[in-house]
Amino acid sequence: MGNLEANLSKSIRFKNSNLLCQLISIGSGDSVSSTDATTEKDFIDGFSRVLNRRLSKQDRQLWINLGVIIFNAQSSKSTNFKTQVTLLSSINRVAERLDKWILPVVYKAAFDLFKMAETPTSTSTVKDNLEEASRIINKSLVLCLNDRTNSLDKSRKHGTYFFAALLLKVYKKLGGNTALASSLVKVLEQQHRLKTLEDPTWFPKAHVISVYYHASLVHVSAREYDKARNKLRTALTLLNSCPASEKLCLRKNKQLILLYLIPLEISFSRKTPSGQLWEQFPDIAKVYQGLVNALMSGNFKCFDDQMLQNRRFLIKNHLYLLWSEVRVLIYGRLFRKVYEIRERSNRIPTWDFANAWAYSNHRESAILPTALSTDDISDDNKNKLNQTECYLTHAIYHGFMKGYISRERRTIVLSNREAFPKVEKYIKGTEIIINLD
């Protein structure tokens, strides 16, 4: 009998998940997994002799089956995707009859399967591998969600967010399978409403942050921007609460969250990043600072040029549509400049806005009417005025400005009180965003 049989028995008897994780590291060559057995039968005989006899017949058989998989893989000194699928499936069956101590072993097996799925085999594509991996990992998630252990300290529910995050990563690799990902997010939200997962602080913080981040990407894809923003803000708050020494606080993790949170905050709260944020995250500044500057100056042409310049990055990260939504804010900024130039008059001719829009686009000649009457304006310019009124209506509808349009006089009448509403100065809990006004 070798170390493999003895250490397997030891890990089971003393619930040593670290030792068991070493044993399932296929092909590692560690002395803990060496064995004298030359055949599968020899291994089963040796393992059966040292296996805890207090285990039920069914539990013994499950452990023996898992041991055989490990033995065969260790004997070949290598593993492949199919072997890892079989390994995780066997571990899932064992874990169904155990409590929280087995979770690190399932974590490792599931994560290894995910990494292996990213490499095609001679008989399957990456897509095939990821689809199969998602089915097996989903079973790992289910065995956590369905745990009915009375003691929460021993409950497998602790692993829920790990497997949920891993599944969302798989779906993302599958091209952002929105249907499956949305279904999973809804399941988690339902469990939360049932108070099964009501306290995220009870789970490992890294798992919660990962789930909130990947769930927010699902919401972005579904254009559920408010839900996405709430989850990203929660994730960033949790991340900021971690000690600076923790690996979790790596700049990269904050950067991933901010890539999506910045355009969402601009769109919903009318706030832009501070200069300090650009200094802390130069990679974000490289892509976003030009867009924000164009927004602040009310310059459509500059904004569109920046979108075109960074189009590949924005499309790859599913950010292009999000920034297209931000583009409408330029109307509010541009029209406010007209308001300031007109010395805050509450009655402004529509053509002033039309001229500003044409100038901002750098594409069309200005209208420049010579009289207050619009009778002498060409049909082409009348169409431009009509188009501008549509933009003004859009700005009023979205709350960028308060007022109404007098079509008869070709004039916009603005509210005497707060024609351009102000917003809060800071995002609560982040201290990284400043007022857009």
N, C-alpha and C positions, 0 to 999 in steps of 0.2 A: 504494500500500500504506500502511496506517495503523499506529497503535501496537498494535492488537490482534494482528495477525499477527506483528509483530516481537517483542512481549513474550511471546506464546505460545511462539514458537520459543526465545526466550531462557530462559524458565522451564524448558523441557524440556532444553535443552542443559546448563544449569548446575544443574539440579535445585533450582530456586528455588521452594519451596512457598509462601513468602509472596507472591511476585509472582502465582503462579497463583491463590491465594486471592482476591487483588484482582480478577483477571480473571473469576472466577465469581460475583462479587458483582453479580448481575444488576440493571440499572437504577441502579447507583451513580453513573453519569455521570462516573467518573474518566477522566482523560486517558489513563491506561494502556490503556484498553479502547476508545479511539476508532478508527475505521476509515474509509478512503476508499471501501471496496467498497460498491456499491449493491445488488448481487444476491448470492445464495448462490454462484453460479458464479464471480463476480469474487473473492469471499473465498477460495474453494478454490484458485483459480489463484495468488493472491498468497501464501497460506499455504504451498502446496506448494513454491513457489520458495525460501522461507527455512527450511523445515523441514529438520532434520538428515538428510542423505542417507545417513548411516550406519545409520539405523534400518531394521529389516526392513520388508518390504512390509506385513505385517500390523500392525506397530506404527504405521507411518505412517497407515494407514487408520483405526486406532482414534483417533489424535490428530486426524486431519482430521474424523472424525465428532463428536468432542467440540468441536472448534473451531466447527463448523457450528451446534451447539446454542447455544454461547455467542454466536456472531454473530447468530443469529435473535432470541435473547432480548435482547441489547444493542440491536439495531436497533429493537425495539418499546419499549425503555426501561421495560419492566415484565416481571414474571414471574407465574406462577400455580402452583398445586399440581402440575398435570400436567407443566408444563415442568420443575419441580424434580425430579419423579420421573424424567423422561427424563435430566436432567443427572446425577443421582446414579447411575443405571444405567450411563450411559456412563463415568463416572469409575471405577465399580467394575470395568468391563471393562479399562480402562487400568491400574488399580492392580494387577490380577492379574499383570501382567508387570513390575511395578516393585518396589522395596524400600521401606524405611521412610520415605524422604524424601517420598513422596506422601501419607502419613497425615494431615497437617494439612489438606490439600485435601479428603480424604474426610470428616474430622471436620466441617469447615464445611458441606459440602454436605448431610451427614446431619442435622446440627443444624438447619439452615435448613428442611429438609424436615419435621422434627418440629414446628417452630413453625408452619409453613404448614398442617400437617394439622389444627391446632386451630381453623382457621377454615373453616366450611362453604362450599361453592361452589354455583353454580346447578344443578349436576348431581349433587352428592354431599353426604352428611352428614359430620359430624366423625368419626363411627364408621367410615364407609367410608374416609375419608382415612387415619385412624390404622391401619386394617387393611392398607391398601396400603403405607403408610409402613413398617410393621413388616416386611413381606415384603422390601422393598428394603434396609432397614437390616440385616436378618438376613443378606443376602448380603454386606454389608460386614463383618459379624462373621465369617462363614465364611472370607472371603479372608484374614483375619488368623489365625484358628485353624489353617487348612490350610497356612500358609506353611512351606516346607521349606528356607528359606535357611540355609546352614551357619553364617554369621556372625550371632550373636545381636544384635550391634550394628546390623545392617542389617535385621533381621527385622521383618516386619509384625505379628508377635505383640505388639509394643508397643501396638498399638491395640485389643487384645482387650477390656480392661476398659472402655474408652470406649464401644464399641458395645454391650457387654453392659449397661452402666448405662443407656444411651439406650433400648435395647429394653425394659428393665424399667420405665422411665418411660412408654413407650408403652403397655405392658400395664396399668400402673396407671391411665392415662387411659381405657383401654378398660373400666374398671370392675373392675380387679383380676383380669384373666383368669388365674386360679390355675393352670390346666392348662398354658398356654404358659409362664408365669413359672416354675413349678416345674420344667418340662422344661429351661428355660434354666439355672436354678441347678444342676440335676443335671449338665448338660453341663460347666459350669465346675468343679464338684467332681470330676467324672471326669477332666478335663484336669489338675487339680491332683494327683490320685492317680497319673496317668501321668507326673508331673514335668514336664509341658509348661508349667504355670503355677505351679511349686513355689515361686518366690521373688517374692512380691508387691512387695517393695521394688525389684525390677528395673523395675517399671512406674511411670508417673507416679502420685504419691501421691494426687492428686485423683481419678483414675480408680478407684483401688483403694477409697478411702473411699466413693465414690459407689456402687460395686457392692456393697460389704459392707452399706451402709445399705439399699439397695433390696432386696437379697436377704433381709435380716432381716425386712422387711415381708412378703415371701412366706412366710417361716417362721412369722411371727405368724398370718397368715391360715390356714395349715395347722395351727396350734396346735403347731408344733414349737418350743416356747419356749426350750429349751436351746440349739438351734442359733442362734436369733435373738439370744439374749443373747451368745453367743460372738462373733458377727459384729459386734454393736454395740460390744462392749468393744474389739475389735480396731480398729474404725473410730475410736472415741474416743481410743484410745492413739495411733494414727497422727496424728490431728488435733492432739493435745496436743504431739506431737513437732515440729510445724511451727513455724518462727520466727514470732513474734507479728506481724511486719510483713506476712506473707503474707495475701493475700485469702482463702485457704482457711480461715484461722482465724477467720472472721467468727462472731460470737456466734450468728447464725441457724443455722449448720451444727451447732454443738454442741447448740443447743436442739432441733433436729430429732431428733438421736440420743438425747438425754436423755428426750424425750417417751415413747419406747418402753423405754429402758433402765431408767428408774426403777421402773415397775411390775414389770418382769422381775426386777430385783434384789431388790425387796421380796418377790416371790413365791418366788424360789429361794434367796436368801441371807439373808432376814429382816433386811434393812438398809433404812434410810430416809435421805432426803437430809439433809444438814447445814443449819444455819441460813445458812451462807455461800452454799450453792447457791441457796437461796431469794432471797437478796439479789442474786446475780449474774444470776438468771433470773426476774425478777418475773412474766413472762407464764406461766411454768410454775407458779410459786407460786400464781397466781390460780386455777388449775384444780386443782392437786394438793395444796396445803397443807391444805385442809379435809379431803380424803380421808385424808391421812396422819395428821392429828390425830385423826380419828374412829377410825382403825385403832389408834393408840397408846393411846387411852382405852378401847378395846373397846366402842365405841358403835355398834350396828347402825343405829339410827334416824338418827343424824347422818350416817353413811356413806351410807345410802340416799338421804337428802335431798340430799347433795352430788352423788351420781350422777345424780339427777333434774335438779338445777340445771344440770349440765354435760353433760347427755345429748346434745345436738345436736353439741357439739364432739367428744365421745368417739366417737359413732357415725360422724361424718364422717371421723375419722382412724383408724377401725378399732381403737379403744382400749377400747370399752365391754366387750367380752368379756374383754379382758385384765384390766381392773379388777374384773370380776365374779369372776375367778379369785383375785384378791387378797383379796376379801371373806372367804373362808374363814379367813384368818389372824386375823380378829377373834375367832373362837372361842378360839384359843390365848391371845390377850391377855386376853379376858374371864375365861377359866377360871384364868389365872394370878393375876388380881386376887382371885378367890375364895380361891385357895391362900394368898395373902398375908394376907387378912383372917382366915382360919382359922389364922393363925400357923404356916404351913407344916406343918400336920398332914398325914400321909400317908394318912389315912382321912377322907374328906369325904362327907357325905350327898348323894345325887344332887339332892335338892330345893334344896340351896344353889345349885347350878349352874342349876337350872330357874328359881329366883327371879332370879338374876343375868341370865339370858337374857331373861326377861320384862321386867325393869326396863330393860335395854339397848334393847329394841325400843320401849318406851313405848306398847305396844299392848295387852298382856294383863295382867290382875291377877295378883299373886303367889300362889303356892301356900300358903306359910306353914303347914306342918303343926304341930300342937300336941303331937305325940308322935312318938317314934322309930318306932313301929309304923306301917306304911302301910295297915293294914286299914281304918282309918276314913276314908281319903282317897277323895274322890269319883272316879267313873269318869272324869270330864273331867280331873281333875288327874293321875290315873294315866296317861292318854294323854299329858299334857304331860311326865310323867316319862319315859315310853317315848321320846318325841321327843327329850328332852334326852340320854338315853343314846345315841341315834343320833348326836347332835352330838359327844358325848364319844368315841364310837368313831371318828368321822371325824377328830377331833383327834389321837387316839392313832395312827391309821393313817398320817397325814401327818407324824408325828414332832413335833407341837407339844408333846406331853407324853408321859411314860412311865408306864405303869401298866395296870391292868385294872379291869373293872367287876364288882362282885358284885351280880347282879340280885336274889338272895334277900334281901340286906340293904339294897338300894337305896343302895349305897355304891360310891364309886370308891376303889381302893387305888393310891396313887401310889408311884413308886420312891423309896426312901430316898436314893438318890444321883442328883442332877440330874433332878428330876421334870420340869423344863422346860429342855430342852437349850439351851446357849448356842451362838452362832455367832461367826465371825470378826469382827473389828472393822472392817476396811477392804476395799474392793475394790482389788485389786492394780492399780497403774498409773493409777488415776483420782484417788484421794485426794479424793473428793467425797461419799462415802457414810459414814454413821456407824452404829454398832450399833443394832439394833432393841431389844435388851434394855437 
